[in-house]
Amino acid sequence: MTNMKEQLYAVKQRAQEALDLATTSEELEAVRVRFAGKKGELTALLSQMGKLSPEERPVIGQIANEVRGFIDAGIRAKKAVLEQAELNRRLEKESLDVTLPGKARTVGKQHPLNKVLDEVKDAFISMGFSIASGPEVEYDYYNFEALNIPKDHPARDTQDTFYFSPEMLLRTQTSSVQVRVMEKTQPPIRVISPGRVFRIDEVDATHSPIFHQIEGLVVDKGITMAHLKGSLELICKKLFGPETKTRIRPDFFPFTEPSAEISISCFKCGGEGCKFCKNEGWIEIGGAGMVNPKVLAHCGIDPEVYSGFAFGMGLERMVMGRYGVDDIRMFYENDVRFLNMF
Ligand code: DAH
């Protein structure tokens, strides 16, 4: 019995030493397994209790309990100490430096195409126009046929078209909306229709297979070329500044007669001639003309009673000119450094 007692106290002593040496949670767990585990030193010793006499058993049992209690309490205490130390270490490592500069939040910007488009819309709305829209996936009929461009018309060659089928295509021009509006509305008509158009084209600094046009249409009694020129002049001065001059020169479009090319004096040099306007002093921004009577008739409007003018302007062109952007690709890349410049 003395032997057993001594061995129990020896276990207690060794446990105390091992506890003192443990410096991490893993080491502490090893101590627990070694002394208080199912195959630990204490269990091994207690398995010999059967050899003791009935009188000895309670005495030794009490000492064994005391040793177990001691080991359990020691482990719990050490565990708390180690956890606190680990927490302190982590807090120290993860400490917050409140003097560091904060993270800047970037604020979104309106895209330059939308910015100018909003101005264009406002300018036309102030002149009594309303906004019309039409589908991007369009019938050949609205994009070509009804605009006096039949199947084998050479004008189709200038607008390389994405076809889905012989009847369906991606619209190559917003002029398609003219037809849709006239079909549904009797004059007076005063609308603009901005939107995306599509043409098969290699991407380079001045070409993109997707770009934007702003279509305009006015139909009423007694509309003449003078109304067209006056409206364009007014709108261009509003958009590009009071100094802006507008030039119209003869051109050809099947849906207008007569037809014109619209140019404005160069934003950069004011008409002197510079690199941007290729020394011409003028920048072409679109086409226009008096609505061809054939088109009016086709849409159910009597050309004997009514006349109209129409125009189509390239939005990218206008924005590039206004801000001196020399590569159309910049508009579609969404580079915030570019967008932040406006
Ligand atoms: N749709 C023509 C184009 O994309 C531009 C145009 C010319 C529109 C004359 C018109 C117009 O409304 O009257 O090239």
Residues whose N, C-alpha, C, O or C-beta is under 5 A from the ligand:
A	BS01	DAH	T172 Q173 S175 G216 F253 T256 G287 A288 G289 A310 F311 G312
